[in-house]
Amino acid sequence: MYGRGGGPVPAYDRHSNTVVQIDNVCEDVTPDHLFTLCGVYGDVLRVKTFFGKPKAIVQFKDPQAAQAVVHYLEGCPFLGQTLHLYVTHMPEVRLQQKPSEDGKERTKDYTNSPHHRYAKGMPYKHMSHLSPPSVSLYISNVHPVMDEQQLADLFAEHASINRVMLFPPIDRAPDDRQRRMGIVETTEVEGAVTCLIALHNYQIQGQWMKINFSDKRIDDQVRAKGYSFYVVGKGMEHPHQQHNQAPQGPHNPPPEGEQEIKQERQ
C-alpha cells in the first residue's frame, strides 16, 4: 500500500496553500495524466510540467485536496518512477505565456473542465472513501453491454489483469440503461495507476465509466456475497453455486436419476 501511512488524511489548515509539487516525474507525463491521477483526491485547477526537469506542480481547488493527494500518492509508482509530493508555498500555478522549448503543451487550465469528480466542492464526508493506489480498482457507471470478460480485455490493453467482478444491478432502470459497478484487480499497483489514468471517463455508448482506487477486494465480496467473477485465462467462476452444491457421499447420495445411470454402467 502506498501513501503516508494510509488511514484518514490528518487535520488540515484551511489557510494552507493549494499547490503541490510532484518530484521524480517521467518526461512522458502530460498535464492530462496528472489531472486524472490527482483528481482522484480533489478538483484540480491547473497543472504544469517542466521541460528537462523531472517535476510538475498541481494547483487544487482547496487545501484539503492538496493535503489529501500528498497523503495518498506519496511513493506512487508511475511510468517506472516513484512519485514524491509536498505542499509548496506557491499561491498558484501561472499559465504558460509562451510555448515550451520542446513544443509540448506543458501548462493547462482545468478550471472549467466537465470532468471534475467533486463538482459541488470537496466535503469532508468524501475523504473517508479515498484510498491510496492499490491493485484493486472500483469501477462504476459501467454500461450494461459490458460483461466481465469484455472489461478484462479492455483493461488488459493497459496493464496485466488478474480478475474482474461486476456486482448485480441494483437500480430499477430498463436493462439497456442500468449502470453497473464492480472491481478490477491488476497484478501490480503501477498497472492499476496506468489503467485509472487511461480509462477513467472512458465512454461506452454514451456512459462515462468512473474509476477509483479501492481497498475492497474480490475475495472479500466472494466471502460476503458469493458473487461470480472472471479470472483471466480461466473464465467465469461461480463460488455461490459451488458452495450450494453439497458433496456426494454415503450420507448424501447423488440424485435418483444419477444413481440409475451409475448402476447401468456397473
C-alpha positions in Angstrom: 0.0 0.0 0.0 1.2 3.5 -0.9 0.7 6.9 0.7 1.9 8.2 4.1 0.8 5.6 6.4 -2.7 5.0 5.0 -5.7 5.9 7.1 -7.6 9.2 7.0 -6.0 12.5 6.0 -4.7 14.4 9.0 -6.5 17.6 10.0 -5.7 20.4 7.6 -5.2 24.1 7.8 -7.9 26.0 5.8 -5.4 28.7 5.1 -2.6 26.5 3.8 -1.6 26.6 0.2 -3.3 24.6 -2.6 -0.2 24.0 -4.9 1.5 20.6 -4.7 4.9 19.8 -6.3 5.5 16.3 -7.6 9.1 15.2 -8.0 10.6 12.3 -9.9 8.1 12.7 -12.8 8.8 10.9 -16.0 9.4 13.0 -19.1 6.4 11.4 -20.9 3.9 12.6 -18.2 1.4 15.2 -19.5 -0.9 17.6 -17.7 -3.8 15.4 -18.6 -2.2 12.4 -16.9 -1.7 14.3 -13.6 -5.2 15.9 -13.8 -6.7 12.4 -13.9 -4.5 10.9 -11.2 -4.5 13.8 -8.8 -8.2 14.4 -9.5 -9.0 11.2 -7.5 -8.4 13.2 -4.4 -9.8 16.6 -5.2 -10.6 19.0 -8.0 -7.5 20.1 -10.0 -7.5 23.7 -11.4 -4.1 23.8 -13.1 -1.1 21.6 -14.0 2.3 22.4 -15.2 5.1 20.1 -16.2 8.7 21.2 -16.9 10.9 20.6 -20.0 14.1 18.8 -18.9 13.1 18.7 -15.2 11.6 15.6 -13.5 8.9 17.6 -11.7 5.4 19.1 -12.0 3.2 21.4 -10.0 -0.5 20.9 -9.5 -3.0 23.5 -8.2 -6.1 22.3 -6.4 -9.4 24.0 -5.6 -8.9 23.8 -1.9 -6.1 23.0 0.6 -7.9 19.8 1.8 -7.5 18.3 -1.6 -3.8 19.3 -1.8 -3.1 17.6 1.5 -5.1 14.5 0.5 -3.1 14.0 -2.7 0.2 14.3 -0.8 -1.1 11.9 1.9 -2.3 9.2 -0.5 0.1 9.5 -3.6 3.4 9.7 -1.8 5.5 6.8 -3.2 3.1 6.1 -6.0 4.7 4.2 -8.9 4.0 5.6 -12.4 5.8 5.1 -15.7 8.7 3.4 -14.0 9.3 6.2 -11.4 8.3 6.7 -7.8 6.5 9.9 -7.2 7.2 12.2 -4.2 4.9 15.0 -3.3 4.7 18.0 -0.9 2.7 21.2 -0.5 4.6 24.3 -1.7 4.5 27.9 -0.7 3.3 28.9 -4.2 0.0 30.8 -4.3 -0.9 29.5 -7.7 0.3 27.8 -10.9 0.8 30.5 -13.5 -0.3 29.9 -17.0 2.4 29.5 -19.7 2.9 32.7 -21.7 5.0 31.1 -24.5 5.4 27.7 -25.9 7.7 25.2 -24.3 11.1 24.6 -25.8 10.0 21.1 -27.0 6.7 22.4 -28.4 4.6 20.4 -26.0 1.6 21.8 -24.0 3.1 21.8 -20.5 0.7 24.1 -18.7 -3.0 23.5 -18.7 -6.0 25.1 -17.0 -8.8 22.7 -15.9 -10.9 25.2 -14.0 -14.0 24.7 -16.3 -13.4 21.1 -17.0 -16.6 18.9 -17.1 -14.6 16.0 -15.6 -14.1 17.2 -12.1 -15.1 14.5 -9.6 -16.3 16.9 -6.9 -18.3 19.5 -8.8 -20.1 20.5 -5.7 -16.9 21.0 -3.7 -14.9 18.7 -1.5 -17.0 17.9 1.6 -15.2 16.1 4.4 -17.5 13.1 4.1 -15.9 12.1 0.8 -12.5 11.8 2.5 -13.4 8.6 4.2 -13.9 6.8 0.9 -10.4 7.7 -0.5 -7.8 5.1 -0.8 -4.1 5.1 -1.8 -3.1 3.3 -5.1 -3.6 -0.4 -4.9 -4.1 -3.4 -7.3 -7.9 -3.0 -6.8 -9.9 -0.6 -8.9 -13.5 0.3 -8.1 -15.4 0.9 -11.4 -18.9 2.4 -11.7 -21.3 3.7 -14.3 -20.4 0.7 -16.5 -22.7 0.3 -19.5 -24.7 -3.0 -19.3 -23.4 -4.1 -22.7 -20.1 -4.8 -21.0 -19.5 -8.1 -19.2 -16.6 -9.2 -17.1 -14.5 -10.6 -19.9 -15.0 -7.6 -22.1 -13.9 -5.3 -19.2 -10.9 -7.6 -18.7 -9.9 -7.3 -22.3 -10.3 -3.5 -22.2 -8.2 -3.1 -19.1 -5.6 -5.6 -20.4 -4.8 -3.1 -23.2 -3.0 -1.1 -20.5 -1.9 -3.5 -17.8 -1.8 -7.1 -16.7 -5.2 -8.0 -15.2 -5.9 -10.7 -12.7 -9.7 -10.8 -12.1 -12.9 -8.8 -12.8 -16.2 -8.8 -10.8 -19.4 -7.0 -11.7 -22.0 -6.5 -8.9 -25.6 -7.4 -9.7 -27.7 -4.5 -10.9 -29.4 -2.6 -8.1 -31.3 0.1 -9.9 -34.7 -0.2 -11.5 -33.9 1.3 -14.8 -34.5 -0.7 -18.0 -31.8 -3.3 -18.8 -30.3 -1.1 -21.5 -29.9 1.9 -19.1 -28.6 0.2 -16.0 -25.3 1.3 -14.5 -23.2 -1.5 -13.2 -20.4 -1.3 -10.6 -17.6 -3.7 -9.9 -13.9 -4.3 -9.1 -11.0 -4.8 -11.4 -7.8 -6.4 -9.9 -4.5 -5.8 -11.6 -1.3 -7.8 -10.9 0.7 -4.7 -10.0 -0.1 -1.3 -8.4 1.6 0.5 -11.3 -0.7 -1.2 -13.7 -3.7 0.0 -11.7 -2.4 3.5 -11.9 -2.0 3.3 -15.6 -5.5 1.8 -16.1 -7.1 4.6 -14.0 -5.3 7.3 -16.0 -6.2 5.7 -19.3 -9.8 4.6 -18.7 -11.4 6.9 -16.2 -14.2 8.7 -18.1 -13.9 6.1 -20.9 -17.1 6.4 -22.9 -19.2 3.3 -23.6 -22.3 4.0 -25.6 -22.9 7.4 -24.0 -21.9 6.4 -20.5 -18.7 7.6 -18.9 -17.1 4.8 -16.8 -15.7 6.0 -13.5 -12.6 4.5 -11.8 -11.2 4.9 -8.3 -8.6 3.2 -6.2 -10.2 0.9 -3.7 -9.4 -1.0 -0.5 -12.1 -3.5 -1.5 -11.0 -6.9 -2.8 -12.8 -9.5 -4.8 -12.1 -12.2 -2.2 -14.0 -10.0 0.4 -17.0 -9.8 -1.9 -16.9 -13.6 -2.6 -16.9 -14.4 1.1 -19.6 -11.9 2.0 -21.9 -12.2 -1.1 -20.8 -15.2 -3.1 -20.7 -13.1 -6.3 -19.3 -14.6 -9.5 -16.1 -13.2 -11.1 -14.0 -13.6 -14.1 -10.4 -14.9 -13.9 -8.1 -14.0 -16.8 -7.1 -17.1 -18.7 -9.7 -19.3 -16.9 -13.1 -17.8 -17.4 -16.0 -17.2 -15.0 -16.1 -18.7 -11.5 -19.3 -19.1 -9.6 -18.4 -19.7 -5.9 -22.1 -19.3 -4.8 -23.1 -22.3 -6.9 -20.1 -24.3 -5.8 -20.9 -23.6 -2.1 -24.5 -24.7 -2.5 -23.6 -27.9 -4.3 -23.3 -30.5 -1.5 -20.6 -33.1 -1.7 -21.8 -36.6 -2.7 -21.1 -39.4 -0.2 -22.8 -42.2 1.7 -24.9 -39.8 3.7 -25.6 -37.5 0.7 -26.1 -39.7 -2.4 -26.5 -38.3 -5.9 -30.0 -37.6 -7.3 -32.1 -40.7 -8.2 -31.5 -40.3 -11.9 -27.8 -40.3 -11.5 -27.9 -43.4 -9.3 -29.7 -45.3 -12.1 -27.1 -44.2 -14.6 -24.2 -45.4 -12.3 -26.0 -48.8 -11.8 -26.4 -49.3 -15.5 -22.7 -48.6 -16.1 -21.7 -51.1 -13.4 
